[in-house]
Amino acid sequence: MLRIKADSVVFMTRAGHRITLPRQQLNHGLALAALLIMAGMAVFGPSGLLAWSENAQLLKQRKAQIVALRAEREELQNRVDALDPAHADPDMVGTLLRENLNVMHPDELVLELEPEE
């Protein structure tokens, strides 16, 4: 009579691969779990497929913000250049004097307007 030990039990898969119980099944299960986790991270992770569209949208917003900030920077640079003490722009100086110090030329008129209700 032939006796079969529990360690020698072998299962055959459809492709003919042998999976011995229980250690090889545990190894195969762990490998499958690792592959599933990696696939999940590739799809749902912070740099996965679903995050690409969000990152592309944020990139467009940041580029638009950079363009706006560059325009504002150029405007401020022009204003700084106009106020250079060595060769200040007379129109800019006159505007700032009127705004900040409430001064005017002798030939100017001040018109006070009543606030609309």
SEVOBA-323093 format. One record per residue: residue in three letters; x, y, z of N, C-alpha, C, O in turn. Coordinates in steps of 0.1 Angstrom, whole numbers, padded with zeros to 4 digits, always signed. Example, Ala and Ser with C-alpha at 12.3 -4.5 7.8 and 13.67 -1.06 7.14 Angstrom:
2
ALA+0132-0057+0078+0123-0045+0078+0132-0033+0078+0142-0033+0085;SER+0128-0022+0071+0137-0011+0071+0129+0000+0079+0134+0011+0080;
//
This chain:
117
MET+0008-0012+0000+0000+0000+0000+0009+0012+0000+0019+0013+0007;LEU+0005+0022-0009+0013+0035-0010+0007+0046-0001-0005+0049-0002;ARG+0016+0052+0007+0011+0062+0016+0016+0076+0010+0027+0077+0006;ILE+0007+0086+0011+0011+0099+0006+0012+0108+0018+0002+0109+0026;LYS+0023+0115+0020+0025+0125+0031+0018+0138+0027+0016+0141+0015;ALA+0015+0146+0037+0008+0159+0035+0018+0168+0028+0013+0177+0020;ASP+0031+0167+0030+0041+0176+0023+0042+0173+0008+0047+0181+0001;SER+0039+0161+0004+0041+0157-0009+0028+0159-0018+0028+0155-0030;VAL+0018+0165-0012+0005+0167-0020+0008+0178-0030+0013+0189-0027;VAL+0005+0176-0042+0008+0185-0053-0005+0188-0061-0013+0179-0064;PHE-0007+0201-0064-0019+0205-0072-0013+0209-0086-0003+0215-0087;MET-0021+0206-0096-0017+0210-0109-0026+0221-0114-0038+0220-0112;THR-0020+0231-0120-0029+0242-0126-0032+0238-0140-0028+0228-0145;ARG-0040+0247-0146-0045+0244-0160-0033+0243-0170-0033+0235-0179;ALA-0023+0252-0167-0011+0252-0176-0002+0241-0173+0008+0240-0180;GLY-0004+0233-0163+0005+0222-0160+0016+0226-0149+0025+0218-0147;HIS+0015+0238-0144+0024+0242-0133+0021+0235-0120+0009+0234-0117;ARG+0031+0232-0113+0028+0225-0100+0029+0235-0089+0038+0243-0088;ILE+0019+0235-0080+0019+0243-0068+0019+0234-0056+0009+0227-0054;THR+0029+0234-0049+0030+0225-0037+0024+0232-0025+0026+0244-0024;LEU+0017+0225-0017+0011+0231-0005+0021+0232+0006+0031+0224+0006;PRO+0020+0240+0016+0014+0253+0016+0023+0265+0014+0019+0276+0011;ARG+0036+0262+0014+0046+0273+0013+0045+0279-0001+0046+0292-0001;GLN+0044+0272-0011+0044+0278-0025+0032+0286-0027+0032+0296-0034;GLN+0020+0281-0022+0008+0289-0023+0009+0302-0015+0004+0312-0020;LEU+0015+0302-0004+0017+0314+0004+0026+0324-0004+0023+0336-0005;ASN+0037+0319-0010+0046+0327-0018+0038+0333-0030+0040+0345-0033;HIS+0030+0325-0037+0023+0329-0049+0012+0340-0044+0010+0350-0051;GLY+0006+0338-0033-0004+0347-0028+0002+0360-0024-0003+0371-0027;LEU+0014+0360-0018+0021+0373-0015+0025+0380-0027+0024+0392-0028;ALA+0030+0373-0037+0034+0379-0050+0022+0385-0057+0023+0396-0062;LEU+0011+0378-0057-0001+0384-0063-0006+0396-0055-0010+0406-0062;ALA-0005+0396-0042-0009+0408-0034+0000+0419-0037-0005+0431-0039;ALA+0013+0417-0038+0022+0428-0042+0019+0434-0055+0020+0446-0057;LEU+0016+0425-0065+0013+0430-0079+0000+0438-0079-0001+0448-0086;LEU-0010+0434-0071-0022+0441-0070-0020+0455-0064-0026+0464-0068;ILE-0012+0455-0054-0009+0468-0047-0002+0477-0057-0006+0489-0057;MET+0008+0472-0064+0015+0481-0074+0006+0485-0085+0007+0497-0089;ALA-0003+0477-0089-0013+0481-0100-0023+0492-0095-0026+0501-0102;GLY-0027+0490-0082-0036+0500-0076-0029+0513-0075-0035+0524-0077;MET-0016+0513-0071-0009+0526-0070-0006+0532-0083-0006+0544-0085;ALA-0005+0524-0094-0002+0529-0107-0015+0536-0112-0014+0545-0120;VAL-0027+0532-0108-0039+0538-0112-0044+0549-0103-0047+0560-0107;PHE-0044+0546-0090-0050+0555-0080-0040+0563-0072-0044+0571-0064;GLY-0027+0561-0073-0017+0567-0065-0015+0582-0068-0021+0587-0077;PRO-0006+0588-0060-0004+0603-0062+0002+0607-0076+0000+0618-0080;SER+0009+0597-0082+0014+0600-0096+0008+0590-0105+0014+0587-0116;GLY-0004+0585-0102-0010+0575-0111-0018+0581-0122-0018+0593-0125;LEU-0025+0573-0129-0033+0577-0141-0044+0587-0138-0046+0596-0146;LEU-0051+0585-0127-0061+0594-0123-0056+0608-0119-0064+0618-0120;ALA-0044+0609-0114-0038+0622-0110-0033+0630-0121-0030+0642-0120;TRP-0031+0624-0133-0025+0631-0144-0033+0643-0149-0028+0653-0151;SER-0046+0641-0150-0055+0652-0154-0055+0663-0144-0055+0675-0148;GLU-0055+0660-0131-0055+0670-0121-0041+0678-0122-0041+0690-0120;ASN-0030+0670-0124-0017+0677-0125-0016+0686-0137-0010+0696-0137;ALA-0022+0681-0148-0022+0689-0160-0030+0702-0158-0026+0713-0163;GLN-0041+0701-0151-0050+0713-0149-0042+0723-0139-0042+0735-0142;LEU-0035+0718-0129-0028+0726-0120-0016+0733-0128-0012+0744-0125;LEU-0010+0726-0137+0001+0731-0145-0004+0743-0154+0003+0753-0155;LYS-0016+0742-0160-0022+0753-0167-0024+0765-0159-0021+0776-0163;GLN-0030+0762-0147-0032+0773-0137-0019+0780-0133-0019+0793-0133;ARG-0009+0773-0131+0004+0778-0126+0010+0786-0138+0016+0797-0135;LYS+0009+0781-0150+0015+0789-0161+0007+0802-0163+0014+0812-0166;ALA-0006+0802-0162-0013+0815-0163-0010+0824-0152-0008+0836-0154;GLN-0007+0819-0140-0003+0827-0128+0011+0833-0131+0013+0844-0127;ILE+0019+0825-0137+0033+0830-0140+0032+0842-0150+0039+0852-0149;VAL+0024+0840-0160+0022+0851-0170+0017+0864-0164+0022+0874-0167;ALA+0007+0862-0155+0002+0874-0148+0012+0881-0139+0013+0893-0139;LEU+0020+0872-0132+0030+0878-0123+0041+0885-0131+0047+0895-0127;ARG+0045+0879-0143+0055+0886-0151+0050+0899-0156+0058+0909-0156;ALA+0037+0900-0160+0032+0913-0165+0032+0923-0153+0036+0935-0155;GLU+0028+0919-0141+0028+0928-0130+0042+0932-0126+0045+0944-0123;ARG+0052+0923-0127+0066+0926-0125+0071+0936-0135+0078+0946-0131;GLU+0068+0935-0147+0072+0944-0158+0066+0958-0155+0073+0968-0157;GLU+0053+0958-0151+0047+0971-0148+0054+0978-0136+0056+0990-0136;LEU+0057+0970-0126+0064+0976-0114+0078+0980-0118+0083+0991-0113;GLN+0085+0973-0126+0098+0977-0131+0098+0990-0139+0107+0998-0137;ASN+0088+0991-0147+0087+1004-0154+0084+1016-0145+0090+1027-0147;ARG+0076+1013-0135+0074+1024-0125+0086+1028-0117+0089+1039-0115;VAL+0094+1017-0113+0107+1020-0106+0116+1028-0115+0123+1037-0111;ASP+0117+1024-0128+0126+1030-0137+0121+1045-0139+0130+1054-0141;ALA+0108+1048-0139+0103+1061-0141+0106+1070-0129+0107+1082-0130;LEU+0108+1064-0117+0111+1072-0105+0126+1072-0101+0130+1075-0090;ASP+0135+1068-0110+0149+1068-0108+0153+1082-0105+0151+1091-0113;PRO+0160+1085-0094+0164+1099-0090+0173+1105-0101+0173+1118-0102;ALA+0181+1098-0108+0190+1104-0118+0182+1110-0129+0186+1121-0134;HIS+0172+1104-0134+0164+1109-0145+0149+1105-0143+0144+1096-0150;ALA+0142+1112-0134+0128+1108-0131+0119+1113-0142+0121+1124-0147;ASP+0108+1106-0144+0098+1110-0153+0090+1121-0147+0084+1119-0136;PRO+0089+1133-0153+0082+1144-0146+0067+1141-0144+0061+1145-0134;ASP+0061+1134-0154+0047+1131-0152+0044+1122-0140+0035+1124-0133;MET+0053+1112-0139+0051+1103-0127+0054+1110-0114+0046+1108-0104;VAL+0063+1119-0114+0066+1126-0101+0054+1135-0098+0050+1136-0086;GLY+0049+1142-0108+0037+1150-0106+0025+1143-0101+0018+1147-0092;THR+0023+1131-0106+0012+1123-0102+0013+1118-0088+0004+1119-0080;LEU+0025+1114-0084+0027+1109-0070+0026+1121-0060+0021+1119-0049;LEU+0031+1133-0064+0030+1144-0055+0015+1148-0053+0011+1151-0042;ARG+0007+1148-0063-0007+1151-0062-0014+1140-0053-0023+1144-0045;GLU-0011+1128-0055-0017+1117-0048-0013+1117-0033-0022+1115-0024;ASN+0000+1118-0031+0005+1115-0017+0005+1128-0008+0003+1127+0004;LEU+0008+1139-0014+0010+1151-0006-0001+1162-0008-0001+1172-0002;ASN-0011+1159-0017-0022+1168-0020-0017+1182-0024-0022+1192-0019;VAL-0008+1182-0033-0003+1195-0038-0008+1196-0053-0011+1187-0059;MET-0008+1209-0057-0012+1212-0071-0004+1224-0077+0002+1232-0069;HIS-0005+1225-0090+0001+1237-0096-0008+1249-0094-0020+1248-0092;PRO-0002+1261-0094-0010+1273-0092-0021+1275-0103-0031+1281-0100;ASP-0019+1270-0114-0029+1272-0125-0039+1261-0126-0047+1261-0135;GLU-0039+1251-0116-0049+1241-0117-0061+1244-0108-0060+1252-0099;LEU-0073+1238-0112-0085+1241-0104-0089+1227-0098-0087+1217-0103;VAL-0095+1229-0086-0100+1217-0078-0115+1217-0079-0121+1227-0075;LEU-0121+1207-0084-0135+1205-0084-0139+1195-0074-0135+1183-0075;GLU-0148+1199-0065-0153+1189-0055-0166+1184-0060-0175+1192-0063;LEU-0168+1171-0060-0180+1165-0064-0188+1160-0052-0182+1155-0043;GLU-0201+1162-0053-0209+1157-0042-0211+1142-0044-0213+1137-0056;PRO-0210+1134-0034-0212+1120-0035-0227+1117-0039-0236+1123-0035;GLU-0228+1107-0048-0241+1103-0053-0248+1094-0043-0241+1086-0037;GLU-0261+1096-0041-0268+1088-0031-0276+1077-0038-0283+1070-0031;
//
